Amino acid sequence: MQDQGAHFNNCDFQVHTPRDEKWSGQRPTSDEDREAYAQRFIKVCHMKGLNAVAITDHHDMVFVKYIRDAAQNELDEDGTPVPDDKKIVVFPGMELTLGVPCQALLIFDADLPEHLFERIYAALAINTSDAEDAKTAPTQRLENISVLNDICGALDHQKDLKGRYILLPNVTNEGK
């Protein structure tokens, strides 16, 4: 049967991982522990009825690969691979603290290759922490971003990133 159009999915587009600076609880640091965390995370997404998530740690995308791998290699209760149309869609992203001042969620296409993550950090002048670190470096305002269009301009100068993201501003009364 041919696809008939629109699909509705339950999504959570602001998910933090144990690498996020404000995470409370254990912080897996070995690849094995991060993989185990990601597998549990994907199982919980299914239990909660989610179809898609965006991994949006503050200025960091390290955990995206673990969550993506877990979603792609998920097995059901019988040990059978989950069918492609039932797999959780994982969108890479970041929560940005801007010089505007406000915060924004930057969410990329689900199929954005991991090798482009470094270009994102460079384009936005984000100081990264080592992937092996338990948590991200302290979040510093991106003072080089004085208007939201600065983000789009910086990303659109990268041909592989242009048109592959959505920017969602979050402005509170306190300007945080």
Buried (B, 14 or more C-beta within 10 A) or exposed (E): EEEEEEEEEEBBBBBBBBBBBEBEEEBBBEEEBBBBBBBEBBBEBBEEEBBBBBBBBBBBBBBBBBBBBBBBBBEEEEEEEBEEEEBBBBBBBBBBBBBBBBBBBBBBEBEBEEEBBEBBBEBBEBEBBEBEBEBBBEBEBBEEBEEBEBBBEBBBEBEEBEEBBEBBEEBEEEEE
